Amino acid sequence: MCRVLVFWYNARMVELPEYKIGRIVFGSAAAIDAAYERFKLQEIDEMRLAESRTCPFGERRLTLAREVPVAGIGTFEGSHKRTLVFAPSGKPGWWIRRMDLPEQLDTKVDIANLWTSAQNLVLRSGSPHNYLRMVEHIVALRAGLGVDDVLLKVYSGDPPLFDQSSLPLVKAVEHAGVVPEDDAATYVTVREPVAFGGSRGDFLLFLPAENGERNLRIDCAISWDTVIGRQRVLFDVTPETFRYASLARTNATRRQYILAKTIGKLFASTRNMGYNESNILIHGKRRFYTEPRFQLGEKFLEPVWHRATLDLMAAIALIAEHRFCGTVVSFRAGHTLDCDAIRALYRNDLLVRF
C-alpha cells in the first residue's frame, strides 16, 4: 500500500490506504490510471465499518436449519407467481435445483457455470433449459450473509421479484435459521494486488487480506450522467450491513423502463415483464420517476448500495465454496467486468487459500 488517508468514523480514527493498482490483468494501464484519479476525487458518501476485520460469520461452515419458501411475481413473466425455496445442503457451496426438470443435475453457483452476464447473471449446467436467470440478487446472499452451503429449489428459470428488492430473501434465510456445520470454513484472497480495466472508464481492484484479516471490505463508486450523479460507499461486509443494503432496488432509466414495457417484450433479454413502479427505481436526466430510497442529505444512495451489494457481491459469490477476504474497489463497473474479473482470478491462478 502507498500513503495513508486518515479520517474519523464513529469517534475513532480510521486509516484508509491509498489503494495500490498492482498487476494489471487486463485493460489499459493508462485508462485504469485515469479512472483511478477520477475515483479518488469522489468523496465517500456513507461508511459502515466494523470494529475489527475479523470474520463476521464465525469459523465454521454455515448452512440452514430448515426449508423456507419465498414467493413473488416472476421477473420476466410478471403474470405468474414464482416460488424459491431455501433449503439446507449437505454439499459444499450453493446449488440450484430445477424442480420442474427432475432429470437434470443441480447447478453449482460457480463462475464455471455462468452462462451470460450481458443483461443479468444467468447460471446454467447440462441442458440449455437447466438455467436460472437474474441470479445476482439471490446468490449475493452467499457473500453477504456468510451462509456457505445452501440448496435453492426453483420451479422455473424465472426468479421472483419483490418490491423490497432482496430483503424478503434475507428474511427467508433468517427464518430458516443459520446453523454451524462440523467443517471449518475456508478462506481465499488474492496473491497480490490486481486490477481489471473496462472500456468505459471503469475498473476493479482486488487487494489481498493483510495481517490475518478474514473479512471483506468494499469501496464502491458509481458515476451516472443522470439525477443519480456520483455516489460512493465504503463498508465492511457483515450480515447487518448486507441486510440494510438489500432493500436497494435495481435501477433503470425511464427509456429502459418504457422499452421493457413496449417493444422490449419481443426480446428475451429485455422481457422484464415483472418490472413495475414499485420494484425498480426509475430515473431520468434531472429527476427520479419513482420514490428513491437511502436518502443521505441531498443524495439518494439506493443505486450505489444496490451496485455494491446485490451486483458486485453476487460476482464475488461465484468464487465457489470459499469465503473471499480482502478489499475490492469498484468504479463504474458492471456485471460483465465483475464476472470477467472473477473468471480471470481463476484463469491466472491468482487466488490463494489462507
Residue, then its C-alpha position, 0 to 999 in steps of 0.5 A: m500500500c502507498r500513503v495513508l488517508v486518515f479520517w474519523y468514523n464513529a469517534r475513532m480514527v480510521e486509516l484508509p490506504e491509498y489503494k495500490i493498482g498492482r498487476i494489471v490483468f487486463g485493460s489499459a494501464a493508462a485508462i485504469d490510471a485515469a479512472y483511478e484519479r477520477f475515483k479518488l476525487q469522489e468523496i465517500d458518501e456513507m461508511r459502515l465499518a466494523e470494529s475489527r476485520t475479523c470474520p463476521f460469520g464465525e469459523r465454521r461452515l454455515t448452512l440452514a436449519r430448515e426449508v423456507p419458501v419465498a414467493g413473488i411475481g416472476t421477473f420476466e413473466g410478471s403474470h405468474k407467481r414464482t416460488l424459491v425455496f431455501a433449503p439446507s445442503g449437505k454439499p459444499g457451496w450453493w446449488i440450484r435445483r430445477m424442480d420442474l426438470p427432475e432429470q437434470l443435475d443441480t447447478k453449482v453457483d460457480i463462475a464455471n457455470l455462468w452462462t451470460s452476464a450481458q443483461n443479468l447473471v444467468l447460471r446454467s449446467g447440462s441442458p440449455h433449459n437447466y438455467l436460472r436467470m437474474v441470479e445476482h440478487i439471490v446468490a449475493l446472499r452467499a457473500g453477504l450473509g456468510v451462509d456457505d452451503v445452501l440448496l435453492k429449489v426453483y420451479s422455473g428459470d424465472p426468479p421472483l421479484f419483490d418490491q423490497s428488492s432482496l430483503p424478503l430473501v434475507k428474511a427467508v434465510e433468517h427464518a430458516g435459521v443459520v446453523p454451524e456445520d462440523d467443517a471449518a470454513t475456508y478462506v481465499t484472497v488474492r496473491e497480490p494486488v490486481a486490477f481489471g480495466g473496462s472500456r468505459g472508464d471503469f475498473l476493479l481492484f482486488l487487494p489481498a487480506e493483510n495481517g490475518e484479516r478474514n473479512l471483506r471490505i468494499d469501496c464502491a463508486i458509481s458515476w451516472d450522467t443522470v439525477i443519480g450523479r456520483q455516489r460512493v460507499l465504503f463498508d465492511v461486509t457483515p450480515e447487518t450491513f448486507r441486510y440494510a443494503s438489500l432493500a436497494r432496488t435495481n435501477a433503470t432509466r425511464r427509456q429502459y423502463i418504457l422499452a421493457k414495457t413496449i417493444g422490449k417484450l419481443f426480446a428475451s433479454t429485455r422481457n422484464m415483464g415483472y418490472n413495475e413502479s414499485n420494484i425498480l427505481i426509475h430515473g431520468k436526466r434531472r429527476f427520479y420517476t419513482e420514490p428513491r430510497f437511502q436518502l443521505g442529505e441531498k443524495f439518494l444512495e439506493p443505486v450505489w448500495h444496490r451496485a455494491t451489494l446485490d451486483l458486485m457481491a453476487a460476482i464475488a459469490l461465484i468464487a465457489e465454496h470459499r469465503f473471499c477476504g480482502t478489499v475490492v474497489s469498484f468504479r463504474a463497473g458492471h456485471t460483465l467486468d465483475c464476472d470477467a474479473i472473477r473468471a480471470l482470478y481463476r484463469n491466472d491462478l491468482l487466488v490463494r487459500f489462507 
